Amino acid sequence: MAPPKYQKPPQAPPSFTATADSLVEDAKTICDGTRKLLDKIAVEVTPETATFANVVLPIAEDENAAGLQNRIIGFYQAVSGDSKLRDASSKAEEVMDDFAIEAAMREDIFKLVDAAFKKGEALDPESQRLLEKERKSYITNGLGIPAGAQRDRFKEIKKRLSQIQIEFQKNLNEENNGIWFTKAELEGVPEDVVGGFEKGVGENEGKFRFTFKYPDLFPVLKFALDAGTRRTVFIQNENKCNQNVPLFEEAIVLRDEAARLLGYPNHAAFRIEDKMAKTTKTVNDFLDDLKVQLAPGGVKEIGHLKEIKAADLKLRNLESSNDGNYYLWDHRFYDRIMIENEYSIDEQKIAEYFPLQSTIEGMLNIFEELFGFVFVEITGEERTKLAESGKGEDISWHEDVKIFSVWDDEGEGGSFVGYLYLDLHPRPGKYGHAANFSLQPGYLYPNGTRRYPATALVCNFSKPTKTKPSLLKHDEVVTLFHELGHGIHDLAGRTKYSRFHGTSVVRDFVEAPSQMLENWCWTPSQLKSLSKHYLSGEQIPDELIEKQISTKHVNDALFNLRQLHFGTYDMTIHTPKSHEEAENFKLSELYNELRTKISGLKGPEADGLPSSWGNGQATFGHLVGGYDAGYYGYLSSQVYSTDMFYSVFKKNPMDPKEGRRYRHMVLEKGGSQDEMKTLVDFLGRPPSTEAFYRDLGLKAK
């Protein structure tokens, strides 16, 4: 049990007791409250009397309060086990989005914000930033367009894009397709995995139902001996959500039209202007340079993997099936074989040292030591005591969810920090990837006291079985650490306004804190401290750690070329030379052709299918969910994360002094100041690409 001082959080955790009716009603109530506030400001304030305090501050305080409810209202669609609740959550989000578009286009309020801005009052830096961002947002939300038909069209586009985003993600979350395979077709796939598949009856007697959820998908692509099985899985996975194809196409065309209405040459120019990169040229130059530098490594890696494939097929008397190509569905399979054979690594064996429960405990210990946090799990009776309703089940949305209260340790002052939720296993209708969701933001109340955040990790690791706990492969350990990194960023936030709290930073910086923490998963001492064999309780032997770490850069060029394909596709479809070009993109063909060209891996085109064979873009939630003209940020963030790690943490990753300095100078600031200032202040100099290129074995520009 936790020490008494950590037993009574000063703020109750949020409740998850919504009904399908209440979600939509609550959304309308929030919107009505904001509308009344805006009407009141418009009546009581004139451009002559407008100030930050009587226009922008009340809007910010309303936004703070609304954030305590609206994020959770939209969260149900990602995690609820009840399809009616998921549908209502989507509907409620649409109500809130529609209202947000209306509010963002109120000319009466914009005139007051603009007047307050022009007065040039002396404000604290965070309030000044809020004022500038608020003013700019009205302009980019359509008030820079003359009133009339064009502005009305812009508003119509914004509303439709919001509907598309909600529907697109809903289709992905609800996707529940599968393929029935025989035991022979699944030969090579670990028994643990196949044992979790639904068993067929009737016409599917003796077969096993594969789904496209991660715990099924990756093991089959990695282990199935039958190339035909892997090919089927790969192609059908790219076609699992084809109802999103027209939605994606419509989004690209509408974004381009909206950007041109605002006076930008394309959607990417509009999106990147306020990011760290600032211009599309900076982004394209970065991606082009990386492609030139990585391409020779990719060719070399494919050459070696082809040799491994030839040897494998010869060993299995399947030489006649080798056409000399290295296919997309070959890669996870032969990458694994290469690592097993050349590095003597058995990923299943390594996973035995990383049972989910003790790995989480180990990770939280690292964050305690490094950043000065204390994590206290809330279970059973404790939940009942904390729940405002007096019912413990009300503070969670599913029985699997773990809840922690988070505190500062004594050295950091011993005060409350917030709540952390972990929802780690797949279930029908749940968000299918790994992500961090901010449930409630932190901010300062007008009286100077703090509102504390609540944040959730939503992942899809394999479920425990009767005989084994959930065991994490090393790449899953990295994923968990990465997403926890976002959660810690959210918890560490100490901003005045919720607008800037935690991970509310520009998209080409937001991944950097999490990517930096991934390095701990490649540090021998940290891997050892995270490990605990699920049977013996022993830590992982040094030789296994050494072998795992030696694989860090194996087939690295191919991994980064894959990221480059996503980033280049994203930039290509968002920088058409004309609106006509945007309307005529062949989006599926482009996706598949660019992938072959950039990664060098062959698709089914090589064995006769047209390049429209798959619709990978229709499964790509990032490009509809906020990373549009921003996916490059996964690569550019790595420039910053690698620089921070090598220059500050490499020599001693567990240095508590540097850990706390990082917490207070980077994580705490959120988006409350320019992200480049945050980086320069922390590093003591402008960021450099040198460590990033060196880590990849390339020459810095």
C-alpha positions in Angstrom: 0.0 0.0 0.0 1.2 3.5 -0.8 2.4 5.8 2.0 -0.6 7.8 3.5 0.5 11.1 1.8 0.0 9.4 -1.6 -3.4 8.0 -0.7 -5.7 11.0 -1.0 -5.5 12.8 -4.4 -6.8 16.4 -4.0 -8.9 15.9 -7.2 -11.2 13.0 -8.0 -10.5 11.0 -11.2 -13.0 11.5 -14.1 -16.1 9.4 -14.3 -17.0 7.2 -17.3 -20.7 6.8 -16.7 -22.1 8.3 -19.9 -25.0 6.9 -21.8 -25.7 7.2 -25.6 -28.2 10.0 -24.9 -26.1 11.8 -22.3 -23.0 12.1 -24.7 -24.9 14.0 -27.3 -26.8 16.1 -24.7 -23.5 17.0 -22.9 -21.9 18.0 -26.1 -24.8 20.3 -26.9 -24.7 21.8 -23.4 -21.0 22.5 -23.7 -21.5 24.2 -27.1 -24.5 26.2 -25.7 -22.4 27.5 -22.8 -19.6 28.7 -25.1 -22.1 30.3 -27.5 -23.7 32.2 -24.6 -20.3 33.4 -23.5 -19.4 34.6 -27.0 -22.7 36.3 -27.4 -22.2 38.1 -24.1 -18.7 39.3 -25.0 -20.0 40.5 -28.4 -22.7 42.6 -26.6 -20.7 44.0 -23.8 -17.3 44.7 -25.4 -16.5 47.0 -28.3 -13.3 47.3 -30.3 -12.5 50.4 -28.3 -12.9 48.7 -25.0 -11.5 45.3 -26.0 -8.5 43.9 -24.0 -7.0 40.5 -23.4 -8.7 40.3 -20.0 -12.3 41.0 -21.3 -12.1 39.1 -24.6 -9.4 36.4 -24.8 -9.1 35.4 -21.2 -12.8 34.5 -20.7 -12.7 32.4 -23.9 -9.5 30.6 -22.7 -11.1 29.9 -19.3 -14.2 28.5 -21.0 -11.9 26.3 -23.2 -10.2 25.1 -20.0 -13.5 24.1 -18.4 -14.9 22.5 -21.6 -11.7 20.4 -22.0 -12.6 18.5 -18.8 -15.6 17.0 -20.6 -15.2 17.2 -24.4 -12.1 15.0 -24.7 -13.7 12.2 -22.7 -16.9 12.6 -24.8 -14.9 11.9 -27.9 -12.8 9.2 -26.3 -15.7 6.7 -25.9 -15.6 6.0 -29.7 -12.0 4.7 -29.3 -12.5 2.4 -26.3 -16.1 1.7 -25.4 -17.2 -1.9 -25.6 -20.8 -0.7 -26.4 -21.3 0.1 -30.0 -24.2 2.5 -29.2 -21.9 4.5 -27.0 -19.2 4.5 -29.7 -21.8 5.8 -32.3 -23.1 8.4 -29.8 -19.5 9.5 -29.1 -18.9 10.0 -32.9 -22.2 11.9 -33.2 -21.3 14.1 -30.2 -17.9 14.8 -31.7 -19.6 15.9 -34.9 -21.8 18.3 -32.9 -18.8 19.8 -31.1 -16.8 20.1 -34.3 -19.6 21.8 -36.2 -20.0 24.3 -33.3 -16.2 24.9 -33.2 -16.2 25.8 -36.9 -19.1 28.2 -36.3 -17.3 29.8 -33.3 -14.0 30.1 -35.2 -15.8 32.0 -38.0 -17.5 34.7 -35.8 -16.5 38.0 -37.3 -17.9 39.9 -34.3 -15.5 38.1 -31.9 -12.6 38.3 -34.4 -12.9 42.1 -34.5 -12.6 42.2 -30.7 -9.6 39.8 -30.6 -7.9 41.8 -33.3 -8.6 45.1 -31.5 -7.1 43.6 -28.3 -4.1 42.4 -30.2 -3.5 45.8 -31.8 -3.5 47.5 -28.3 -0.1 45.9 -27.6 -0.8 45.4 -23.9 2.1 44.2 -21.7 1.2 40.5 -21.1 3.1 37.5 -19.6 4.7 35.5 -22.5 2.2 32.6 -22.4 -0.8 35.0 -22.5 0.9 36.9 -25.4 1.3 33.6 -27.3 -2.3 32.8 -26.7 -3.5 36.1 -28.0 -1.3 35.8 -31.2 -2.5 32.2 -31.8 -6.1 33.0 -31.2 -6.0 35.9 -33.6 -4.2 33.8 -36.3 -6.7 31.0 -35.9 -9.6 33.2 -36.9 -7.8 34.2 -40.1 -6.9 30.6 -41.0 -10.4 29.5 -40.1 -11.8 31.6 -43.0 -12.0 35.1 -41.8 -9.2 36.0 -44.0 -11.6 35.3 -46.9 -14.0 38.1 -47.9 -17.6 37.6 -46.6 -19.9 36.0 -49.1 -20.0 32.9 -51.3 -16.3 32.0 -50.9 -16.3 32.2 -47.1 -19.6 30.2 -47.0 -17.9 27.5 -49.2 -14.9 27.4 -46.9 -17.2 26.8 -43.9 -19.0 24.0 -45.8 -15.6 22.4 -46.6 -14.5 22.6 -42.9 -17.7 20.9 -41.8 -17.4 18.1 -44.3 -13.8 17.5 -43.5 -14.7 17.1 -39.8 -17.4 14.5 -40.8 -14.9 12.7 -43.0 -12.3 12.5 -40.2 -14.8 11.0 -37.7 -16.3 8.5 -40.2 -12.8 7.4 -41.4 -11.5 6.7 -37.9 -14.8 5.0 -37.0 -14.5 2.7 -39.9 -11.0 1.7 -38.9 -12.0 1.2 -35.2 -15.0 -0.9 -36.2 -13.1 -3.0 -38.8 -13.6 -6.6 -37.9 -12.7 -8.6 -41.1 -10.9 -11.9 -41.0 -9.6 -14.8 -43.1 -10.1 -18.5 -42.4 -6.9 -20.4 -42.7 -6.1 -24.1 -42.4 -3.5 -25.3 -39.9 -1.2 -26.1 -42.8 -1.5 -22.6 -44.2 -0.5 -21.2 -40.7 2.5 -23.6 -40.4 5.4 -21.8 -38.6 3.1 -19.4 -36.6 3.7 -19.9 -32.9 1.1 -22.1 -31.1 0.4 -19.3 -28.6 -0.8 -17.1 -31.4 -2.9 -19.7 -33.4 -4.4 -20.9 -30.1 -5.9 -17.4 -29.7 -7.7 -17.5 -33.1 -11.4 -18.3 -33.3 -11.9 -22.0 -34.3 -14.2 -22.7 -37.2 -17.4 -24.8 -37.2 -19.5 -26.0 -40.1 -17.9 -25.1 -43.5 -14.9 -23.7 -41.6 -14.4 -26.8 -39.5 -10.7 -27.3 -38.8 -9.9 -23.7 -39.8 -8.7 -20.8 -37.7 -9.9 -17.2 -38.1 -7.2 -14.6 -38.5 -8.1 -11.0 -37.8 -6.1 -7.8 -38.9 -5.5 -6.8 -35.3 -1.8 -6.4 -34.5 -1.4 -9.5 -32.2 -2.6 -11.6 -35.2 -1.1 -9.6 -38.1 2.5 -9.3 -37.2 3.2 -12.9 -36.0 1.6 -14.3 -39.2 3.7 -12.0 -41.4 6.8 -12.9 -39.4 6.4 -16.6 -39.0 4.1 -18.2 -41.6 6.2 -20.4 -43.8 3.7 -20.3 -46.6 4.5 -17.3 -48.8 1.0 -17.6 -50.2 -0.5 -17.1 -46.7 1.7 -14.0 -46.1 0.8 -12.6 -49.5 -2.9 -13.0 -48.9 -2.6 -11.4 -45.5 -0.6 -8.5 -46.8 -2.9 -7.7 -49.7 -6.1 -8.1 -47.7 -4.7 -6.0 -44.8 -4.2 -3.2 -47.4 -7.9 -3.7 -48.4 -9.5 -4.2 -45.0 -11.2 -0.8 -45.0 -12.0 0.0 -48.6 -15.1 2.1 -47.6 -12.5 4.7 -46.6 -11.2 5.0 -50.2 -13.7 7.6 -51.4 -13.5 9.5 -48.0 -9.7 9.8 -48.4 -10.1 11.0 -52.0 -12.7 13.6 -51.0 -10.5 14.9 -48.1 -7.5 15.5 -50.4 -9.6 17.5 -52.9 -11.4 19.5 -50.2 -8.2 20.4 -48.3 -6.7 21.7 -51.5 -9.7 23.8 -52.3 -9.8 25.2 -48.7 -6.1 26.1 -48.8 -6.5 27.9 -52.1 -9.5 29.9 -50.8 -7.2 31.0 -47.9 -4.6 32.2 -50.5 -2.1 29.3 -50.0 -0.6 27.5 -53.0 -1.6 24.1 -51.5 -2.7 22.4 -48.2 0.9 21.6 -47.2 2.0 25.2 -47.3 -1.0 26.1 -45.1 -0.3 23.3 -42.6 3.5 23.7 -42.3 3.6 27.5 -42.0 3.2 27.3 -38.2 5.3 24.2 -37.6 9.1 24.1 -36.9 9.8 23.5 -40.6 7.9 26.6 -41.7 8.0 25.9 -45.5 7.2 22.9 -47.8 10.7 23.4 -49.4 12.4 22.7 -46.0 10.4 19.5 -45.6 10.9 18.3 -49.2 14.7 19.1 -49.1 14.9 17.1 -45.8 13.0 14.1 -47.3 14.9 14.2 -50.6 18.3 14.3 -48.9 17.4 11.4 -46.7 16.2 9.4 -49.6 19.4 10.0 -51.5 21.5 9.0 -48.5 19.4 6.0 -47.5 18.8 4.5 -51.0 22.2 2.7 -51.3 21.8 1.1 -47.9 18.3 -0.1 -48.9 19.7 -1.7 -52.1 22.4 -3.4 -50.1 20.0 -4.7 -47.4 17.6 -6.1 -50.0 20.5 -7.8 -51.8 21.5 -9.6 -48.5 17.8 -10.5 -47.7 17.4 -12.0 -51.2 20.4 -14.3 -50.4 18.7 -15.3 -47.2 15.4 -15.9 -49.0 17.2 -18.1 -51.7 18.9 -20.2 -49.0 15.7 -20.7 -47.1 13.7 -21.8 -50.2 16.6 -24.1 -51.2 16.5 -25.7 -47.7 12.8 -26.3 -48.0 13.1 -27.6 -51.6 11.1 -24.7 -52.9 13.8 -23.3 -55.2 11.5 -23.3 -58.2 9.2 -20.8 -56.4 12.0 -18.2 -56.2 11.5 -15.6 -59.0 14.4 -13.4 -57.7 12.1 -10.8 -56.3 11.9 -9.6 -52.6 8.3 -8.9 -51.8 6.5 -6.7 -49.3 5.2 -9.9 -47.6 8.7 -11.3 -47.5 10.1 -8.6 -45.3 9.0 -9.3 -41.8 9.6 -13.0 -42.4 13.2 -12.8 -43.7 14.1 -9.8 -41.4 13.2 -12.2 -38.5 15.2 -15.1 -40.0 18.2 -12.9 -40.6 18.1 -11.7 -37.0 17.6 -15.2 -35.6 20.4 -16.7 -37.7 23.0 -14.0 -37.9 22.5 -12.5 -34.4 21.3 -15.7 -32.7 18.2 -14.0 -31.4 14.9 -15.7 -30.7 12.4 -13.0 -30.2 10.0 -15.4 -28.5 12.7 -16.3 -26.0 13.5 -12.6 -25.3 9.8 -11.9 -24.8 9.8 -14.4 -21.9 11.8 -11.8 -19.9 9.3 -9.0 -20.5 5.9 -10.0 -19.1 3.6 -7.0 -19.4 2.9 -6.4 -15.8 6.5 -6.3 -14.5 7.7 -4.4 -17.6 5.2 -1.6 -16.8 6.4 -1.5 -13.2 10.0 -1.3 -14.5 9.2 1.5 -16.9 7.4 3.5 -14.2 10.4 3.0 -11.9 12.6 4.6 -14.6 10.3 7.6 -14.8 10.3 7.8 -11.0 14.1 7.8 -10.8 14.7 10.1 -13.8 11.9 12.7 -13.5 11.0 12.6 -9.8 7.5 11.1 -10.1 5.7 8.5 -7.9 3.1 6.2 -9.4 0.5 4.6 -7.2 -1.8 2.0 -8.7 -5.4 2.4 -7.7 -7.3 -0.9 -7.3 -10.3 -2.4 -5.5 -11.4 -0.4 -2.4 -9.2 2.5 -3.3 -11.2 3.1 -6.5 -14.4 3.1 -4.5 -13.0 5.7 -2.1 -11.9 8.0 -5.0 -15.0 7.7 -7.2 -17.3 10.7 -6.8 -20.3 8.3 -7.2 -18.9 5.9 -4.5 -18.8 3.2 -7.2 -15.3 2.0 -8.1 -16.3 0.8 -11.5 -17.4 4.3 -12.5 -13.8 5.6 -12.8 -12.9 3.2 -15.6 -14.4 2.5 -19.0 -13.4 -1.3 -19.0 -12.4 -3.8 -16.4 -9.0 -4.4 -18.0 -8.0 -0.7 -17.4 -5.2 0.0 -14.9 -5.3 3.4 -13.1 -2.5 5.2 -11.3 -2.4 8.4 -9.3 0.8 10.2 -10.1 2.7 12.4 -7.6 5.9 14.4 -7.3 8.5 12.7 -5.1 9.7 14.5 -2.0 12.6 16.1 -3.8 10.1 17.7 -6.3 7.8 18.8 -3.5 5.5 15.8 -2.9 2.4 17.3 -4.6 -0.2 15.6 -6.8 0.5 15.4 -10.6 -2.5 13.7 -12.2 -4.0 10.4 -13.3 -2.5 7.8 -15.7 -4.7 5.1 -17.4 -3.4 2.0 -19.2 -5.8 0.1 -21.6 -3.5 -2.5 -23.1 -5.4 -5.4 -24.9 -7.4 -5.6 -28.1 -11.2 -6.0 -28.1 -13.9 -5.5 -30.7 -14.5 -1.9 -31.7 -11.5 -0.6 -29.9 -8.9 1.8 -31.5 -6.5 -0.7 -33.2 -3.0 0.9 -32.9 -1.0 2.3 -30.0 -1.7 5.9 -28.9 -1.9 8.3 -26.0 -5.1 10.2 -25.4 -5.4 13.3 -23.2 -8.6 12.8 -21.2 -8.5 16.0 -19.2 -6.0 18.9 -19.6 -4.1 20.6 -16.8 -4.2 24.4 -16.4 -4.3 27.1 -13.7 -7.7 28.2 -12.2 -8.2 32.0 -12.0 -7.3 31.8 -8.2 -3.9 30.4 -9.1 -4.6 26.8 -8.0 -3.9 24.0 -10.4 -6.2 21.7 -12.3 -4.5 18.3 -12.7 -4.4 16.3 -16.0 -5.7 12.8 -16.8 -4.1 10.8 -19.6 -4.6 7.4 -21.2 -2.4 4.9 -23.1 -4.5 2.8 -25.5 -2.5 -0.2 -26.9 -3.2 -3.6 -28.4 -0.7 -6.2 -26.8 -1.6 -9.9 -26.8 -3.9 -11.0 -24.0 -2.6 -13.3 -21.2 -3.6 -17.0 -21.6 -4.3 -19.6 -18.9 -0.7 -20.7 -19.0 1.2 -17.5 -19.8 1.0 -13.8 -19.0 1.1 -11.3 -21.9 4.7 -11.3 -23.0 6.2 -8.3 -24.9 8.6 -8.7 -27.8 11.4 -6.1 -27.8 9.7 -3.9 -30.4 6.6 -3.9 -28.2 8.7 -2.8 -25.2 9.8 0.1 -27.4 6.2 0.9 -28.4 5.1 0.9 -24.8 7.9 3.1 -23.7 7.2 5.5 -26.6 3.5 5.9 -25.8 4.3 6.2 -22.1 6.6 9.0 -23.1 3.6 10.9 -24.5 1.7 10.2 -21.3 4.6 11.6 -19.2 4.7 14.7 -21.5 1.0 15.1 -20.7 1.4 14.6 -16.9 4.5 16.8 -16.7 2.8 19.8 -18.3 2.7 23.0 -16.2 1.0 25.6 -18.3 -1.4 28.4 -17.5 -3.8 27.5 -20.3 -5.1 24.1 -21.4 -4.5 25.1 -25.1 -0.7 24.6 -24.5 -0.8 21.8 -22.0 1.5 18.7 -22.3 1.6 17.3 -25.9 -0.1 20.4 -27.3 3.0 21.2 -29.3 3.6 21.5 -33.1 3.3 18.2 -34.9 6.9 18.1 -36.1 8.1 18.3 -32.5 5.4 16.2 -30.7 7.1 12.9 -31.3 10.6 14.0 -30.1 10.1 13.5 -26.4 8.8 10.0 -26.9 11.4 9.1 -29.5 14.1 10.2 -27.2 12.9 7.9 -24.5 13.0 4.9 -26.9 16.8 5.0 -26.4 16.4 3.7 -22.9 15.1 0.4 -24.5 18.5 0.1 -26.3 20.6 0.8 -23.1 21.9 -2.4 -21.5 21.4 -1.3 -17.8 17.8 -0.2 -18.5 16.9 -3.3 -20.5 18.2 -5.4 -17.6 16.2 -3.4 -15.0 13.0 -3.8 -17.0 13.3 -7.6 -17.4 11.9 -10.4 -15.2 11.4 -13.9 -16.6 7.8 -14.8 -16.3 8.6 -18.2 -14.7 11.9 -17.8 -12.8 11.8 -14.1 -12.1 15.4 -13.9 -13.3 16.7 -10.8 -15.2 17.7 -11.2 -18.8 21.3 -12.5 -19.3 23.9 -9.9 -20.5 24.6 -12.0 -23.6 20.9 -11.8 -24.7 20.9 -8.0 -24.1 24.1 -7.6 -26.1 22.5 -9.6 -29.0 19.3 -7.6 -28.9 21.2 -4.3 -28.9 23.4 -5.4 -31.8 20.2 -5.6 -33.9 19.3 -1.9 -33.4 20.4 -0.8 -36.9 19.7 -4.1 -38.7 17.9 -3.2 -42.0 17.7 0.3 -40.7 17.8 1.8 -44.2 14.7 -0.2 -45.2 12.9 0.8 -42.0 13.5 4.5 -42.6 12.7 4.2 -46.3 9.3 2.9 -45.2 8.8 6.0 -43.1 10.1 8.1 -46.0 7.4 6.5 -48.2 4.7 7.6 -45.8 6.2 11.1 -45.5 6.7 11.5 -49.3 3.2 10.3 -50.2 1.8 12.7 -47.6 3.7 15.7 -49.1 3.0 14.6 -52.7 -0.8 14.5 -52.3 -0.8 17.8 -50.4 1.3 19.8 -52.8 -0.5 19.5 -56.2 0.5 22.2 -58.7 -3.2 22.9 -59.4 -6.6 22.0 -58.0 -7.2 20.0 -61.2 -4.2 17.9 -60.3 -5.6 17.3 -56.8 -8.9 16.1 -58.4 -7.1 13.7 -60.7 -4.7 12.0 -58.3 -4.8 8.2 -58.6 -4.3 7.9 -54.9 -4.0 4.1 -54.6 -1.7 3.7 -57.6 0.4 6.6 -56.3 0.7 5.0 -52.8 1.8 1.6 -54.2 4.1 3.0 -56.9 5.9 5.4 -54.5 6.4 2.6 -52.0 8.1 0.4 -54.6 10.2 3.3 -55.9 11.3 4.5 -52.5 11.6 1.2 -50.5 12.7 -1.1 -53.3 10.4 -3.8 -52.0 8.2 -5.4 -54.8 4.5 -5.5 -54.5 2.0 -7.8 -56.4 2.5 -5.7 -59.5 5.7 -7.8 -60.0 3.5 -10.9 -60.3 0.9 -9.4 -62.6 -1.6 -7.3 -60.6 -2.2 -3.6 -61.5 -0.8 -1.0 -59.2 -4.3 -0.3 -57.9 -4.2 -3.7 -56.1 -4.3 -2.2 -52.6 -5.6 0.9 -50.8 -3.1 1.3 -48.0 -4.0 5.0 -47.7 -7.5 4.0 -46.6 -6.1 2.3 -43.5 -3.7 5.2 -42.8 -5.5 7.0 -39.9 -2.6 9.5 -39.4 -3.3 11.3 -42.7 -6.9 11.9 -41.8 -6.4 12.3 -38.1 -4.2 15.3 -37.9 -0.8 14.3 -39.4 -1.8 15.6 -42.8 1.2 17.3 -44.4 2.9 16.4 -41.1 3.9 12.8 -41.3 7.5 13.9 -42.1 7.5 15.0 -38.4 8.2 11.4 -37.3 11.5 11.7 -39.1 12.3 15.3 -38.4 11.4 14.9 -34.7 14.1 12.2 -34.7 16.6 14.9 -35.5 15.7 16.6 -32.2 15.3 13.5 -30.1 18.7 12.0 -31.2 20.4 15.3 -30.6 19.0 15.6 -27.1 19.8 12.0 -26.2 23.4 12.0 -27.5 24.3 15.4 -26.1 22.6 15.1 -22.7 21.7 11.5 -21.8 24.0 9.1 -23.7 26.8 9.2 -21.1 24.4 8.5 -18.2 20.8 7.8 -19.2 19.7 7.7 -15.5 21.2 11.0 -14.4 18.5 12.4 -12.2 19.8 15.9 -12.4 19.6 15.9 -16.2 16.2 14.0 -16.1 14.7 16.7 -13.9 16.2 19.5 -16.0 14.6 17.9 -19.1 11.3 17.5 -17.3 11.2 21.2 -16.3 12.7 22.8 -19.4 11.1 20.6 -22.1 8.1 18.5 -20.9 6.7 21.1 -18.5 6.6 23.8 -21.1 4.3 22.0 -23.5 3.3 24.5 -26.3 3.5 27.5 -24.0 6.5 28.9 -25.8 8.0 28.4 -29.3 9.3 24.9 -29.5 12.6 26.0 -31.0 13.2 28.2 -28.0 12.5 25.1 -25.7 15.1 23.1 -27.6 17.7 25.9 -27.7 17.3 26.6 -24.0 17.7 22.9 -23.1 20.6 22.1 -25.5 22.3 25.5 -24.9 22.6 25.8 -28.7 20.5 25.4 -31.9 19.7 21.8 -32.7 22.0 19.9 -35.1 21.3 17.1 -37.5 24.8 15.6 -36.9 23.7 13.0 -34.2 20.7 11.9 -36.3 22.8 11.2 -39.4 25.6 9.6 -37.4 23.1 7.3 -35.6 21.9 6.1 -39.0 25.5 5.7 -40.2 25.2 8.5 -42.7 27.0 11.8 -43.3 25.4 14.9 -41.9 24.6 17.6 -44.5 
